[in-house]
Amino acid sequence: MVRKIDSATRIPVPGGKVIDEYVGRVNSGESAISIAHMTAPAGWDEPAQAPEFAEYTLVLKGTVIVEHAEGVTEVHAGQAFACEPGEKIRYSCGSEGAEYVAVCLPAFSPETVHRDE
């Protein structure tokens, strides 16, 4: 069955990043996958996390910086990256900010992201 999703649900987060979830637990009730459009302001960062889900991210504008066990990877507009479940990562962005789309399998939830505090 085809389902059109007319709008996203904005998920509030600290630090000025905007998350608009189109598919996922909050907007569509989907637990198998989430798809969200993210906009992060210049200099944004967040605590490290070790999520229970795989995350695939396509950078549309700017640069997303990913800190991980092997070092630091800069992912620029037109590039993508993938992180496996349980992998400890920390996201930030450069001086121009970033816009990107994140796909999580299974769907993102605050209970399964396991962010450092």
C-alpha positions in Angstrom: 0.0 0.0 0.0 1.3 3.4 -0.9 1.2 6.0 1.8 2.0 9.7 1.1 3.6 11.5 4.0 2.6 15.1 3.7 4.7 16.6 6.5 7.3 16.0 9.1 7.2 16.2 12.9 9.9 18.5 14.3 11.7 16.9 17.1 13.2 19.3 19.7 16.8 18.9 20.5 19.3 21.2 22.3 22.1 23.0 20.6 20.2 24.6 17.7 20.0 21.5 15.5 16.6 20.9 13.8 15.3 17.4 13.2 12.3 16.9 10.9 11.3 13.3 11.0 9.3 12.1 8.0 9.3 8.4 8.7 9.8 6.9 12.1 8.4 6.3 15.6 7.2 9.9 16.1 5.8 11.0 12.7 4.5 7.8 11.1 4.6 5.1 13.9 7.2 3.1 11.9 9.7 1.2 14.1 11.7 -0.6 11.4 13.2 2.5 9.9 13.4 6.3 10.4 14.2 9.0 7.8 14.9 12.5 9.0 16.1 15.8 7.5 18.6 17.5 9.8 19.8 21.1 9.8 22.8 21.9 12.1 24.0 25.5 12.8 27.7 26.4 12.4 29.9 24.9 15.1 27.2 22.5 16.3 28.2 19.3 18.1 26.5 16.7 20.3 27.7 14.1 22.9 29.1 10.8 21.8 26.7 7.9 21.3 26.7 4.2 20.8 23.3 3.5 19.2 21.6 0.1 18.8 20.7 1.0 15.2 22.6 1.3 12.0 22.7 4.9 10.6 23.2 6.0 7.0 23.7 9.7 6.4 23.7 11.7 3.2 25.2 15.2 3.5 23.3 17.8 1.4 25.1 21.0 2.4 28.2 21.7 4.5 30.3 19.2 6.3 29.4 16.6 9.0 32.4 15.6 11.2 32.3 12.1 12.6 34.6 11.1 15.4 35.0 7.3 15.8 37.4 4.7 17.1 39.6 4.9 14.0 39.8 8.7 14.0 37.9 11.6 12.5 36.1 11.5 9.1 34.8 14.7 7.4 31.9 14.0 5.2 31.1 16.8 2.7 28.0 17.7 0.6 27.4 15.0 -1.9 29.0 12.3 0.2 27.5 9.8 2.6 28.6 7.7 5.6 27.4 4.6 7.5 27.7 3.6 11.1 27.1 0.1 12.5 25.0 -0.6 15.6 27.0 -0.3 18.8 29.8 1.8 17.2 30.7 4.8 19.4 30.5 8.0 17.3 30.3 11.7 17.9 28.8 14.1 15.4 29.7 17.8 14.8 29.9 20.2 11.9 32.1 22.9 10.6 31.9 26.7 10.5 29.3 26.6 7.7 26.9 24.3 9.4 25.4 21.2 7.7 22.2 19.9 6.2 21.8 16.1 5.9 19.3 13.2 5.7 19.7 10.4 8.2 18.2 6.9 7.8 18.2 4.6 10.9 17.6 0.8 10.9 15.7 0.1 13.1 14.1 3.5 13.7 15.8 6.0 16.0 14.5 6.3 19.5 15.9 8.2 22.5 16.1 4.9 24.4 18.3 3.2 21.9 20.7 6.0 20.9 22.8 5.7 24.2 24.3 9.2 24.3 27.0 10.1 26.8 25.9 12.7 29.3 
